[in-house]
Amino acid sequence: MGDDQQSTGRAWLYLVSKTLRHLGLLVVVLALVRLGIVMFQASLQNETVATIEDIWVQGSACLAQDLALFTMLHGARLKGKSEAEIAAEYARQCADASTSGSNVTLTLSWNDQDMRERKTMLLVSTAVADRLIRHGRRQRDAVRVRYSPANPDATLVLMEEVENSHREALYMLAGAALAVLLGLAGGAWHRRLLRAA
């Protein structure tokens, strides 16, 4: 009975160590790909400041800057309600508004190197959206962007996205390295147990 439990334990140790090694290597590859994309984006030649003309949030975030704007945007739904009820509805929707889990699209207005005005719609990550919109209110009117002069609209990227992606890729690499090391240690321990048996 004891030998069966030991062999089952060794089999599980082998399986877990092998899985950790393979998952770690897969995450290393994905992190390196992501890091390569980040390096490409960071190397785009031109940088400028883009004005945020509009923010579209798919979901329930409140983007009204004040009560009057909220009343105007939701006029049909609020028709027939008293001012106190409208104020309460505004406070309820906008007090805890969040972009978490929502798709956030920015409409950016910017000038390229030839001073031509351009407008671009850009989907942003949740991390960046949470910095741009807090408690249902826009926090900034402009963002830094980079682009390639050859195809400015297609290569436009927010510098905050580049910085976030770089940080996340480094976290992925650290986690993957830890998984690989644990897998190698588990494999070595498994071989040691097999020799001892």
N, C-alpha and C positions, 0 to 999 in steps of 0.2 A: 504494500500500500504506500509506503514512504517513497519507494523508487518511482511509482506512478506520479505522485505529486511533484517530485523533483523534476521528472522529465516534462511534465506539463508546465511547470514553472519555467524551465529552460526554454521550452517551445514558445511560451508567451514572451519571454525576454527577447528571444531571437526575433519574433514577429514585430514587437514594438520597436526594437532598435533598428531593424531593417526599414520599417515604415517611417520612423523619424529621419533616417538618413535620406530616403527618397523624397519625402516631403520637403525636407530642408534644402535639398539640391534643386527641387522644382521652384521653391520660393526664391532661391538665389538667382536662378535664371530669370524669373519674372521681375525681380528687383533690378537686375542688371539691364533688362530691356527698358524698364521704367526710368532708370537712371540715364540710359542713352537718350531717351526721348526728352528728358529734362535738360540734358546737356545741349541737345539740338535747340530746344526752345530758348535756353539761356544764351546761346550763341547767335540768335537772330540779331541782325545788324542794327536796326533802328529802334529807338525807344522814345516814347512820347507820353503825354498825359491825355487821357480820354475823358470826356465829360459823360457822366451817366445821365442820359436823357429820360430813360424809363426803366422801371424794374417790373417784370411780370413774374408773379409767383403762382405756380399751379398749386392750389391748396387753399388753406384758410388764413394765411397771414394777412394782417391789416397793414396797408401801406398809406393810410390816410395820415397826413401830417398834423391835422387838427380836426376838431369836431365839425367845422363848417364843410370841409372837404369830404369827411366821412358821410355827412348828411346828403351832400350832393351825389356822391357815388352810389349811395344806397337809398335814394329818394323814393323809388317805387316800393321798396320793401318796408320802408319806415312810414309810409303815408298813413295818416290818421293817428299817429302816436304823439303823445305829448312831448315837450322838450325834455322833461325829466326821464321819460322812457327812452328817448333817443340818446341822451347822455349816458344812461345806464347801459344801453346796448353798445355804445362806443367804448365805454370802459371795459365791458365784458370781452369784446372782441379784440381790442387793441392792447389791453394791459399785459396779457401773457402771450401775445402773438409770437410765433416762432417760425423759422423756415425749415426746421428739422424735417427731413423726409420729403421736402417739396422740391420740385424742379424750379430753379430760379434762372430766368433769362434776362440779361441786361441788353439795353439798346444803347450803344456807345457812339458818340460823335467825336471824331478826331481828325487831325490834319496829318497827311503823309509828308514825306520829305520834299515833295514838290508843292506843298501848301494846298493841295486839293483836299476839300472837306469830304470825309467818308463817314458812313453810318454802317455799323455792324451789329448784328444780334449775336450774343455770345452766351452759351449755357455755362453756368459756373457751378463749382462743387459746393456741397453743403457747408463745408468749413469756411469758405470764402463768403458765401451768402450770409452765414451767421455773423460775420464781421461787418458786412455791408448793411444788414438790416437787424436792428435790435429792438425788441418790444414793439414791432410793427412800424418802426420809423427808420427811414433811411439815415445812415450815419455819415455818409460822405457823398459828395457830388462828383468826384473824379477818382480815377484809378490810373496807375502806371501800366502801360502795355508795351509789348515788343512785337515787331513784325519784320517780314522780309520785303525789301523793296521790289523784288520780282513779282510777288503776288501778295500784296498787303492784306486784303480781306481774308484770304484763305489761311494765312499763317498767324493771324492776330492771337496773342495769348496774354493773359493777365500776369503780371510779375508775381502777384500773390499766389497764383496757381503754380507757377514754377517753383517758388519757395516751398509751398506745401508739398508738392510732389517730391521735391528733393529730400525733405525731412522724412516723408513717409517711406521713400525708397531706402533711406539709411536705416530706419526702424525695421523694415522688412529684412534687410541684409543682416542686421544684428540678431533678429529672431531666427532667421534661417541658420546662421552660424551656430547659435545655441542648439537648435534642433539637430544639426549635423554632429556637433560635438557630443551631445547626449546619445545620439544613435551610435557613434563610434565607441563611446564608453560602454554602452550596453552590449555592443557586439564583442568588445574585448572581455567584458565580464562573462558573457555567454561562453566564449572559447575557453576561458579559465575554468568555468564550471564543468565543461565537457572534459577537459584534461584531468580534472580532479576526480571525475566519476569513474 
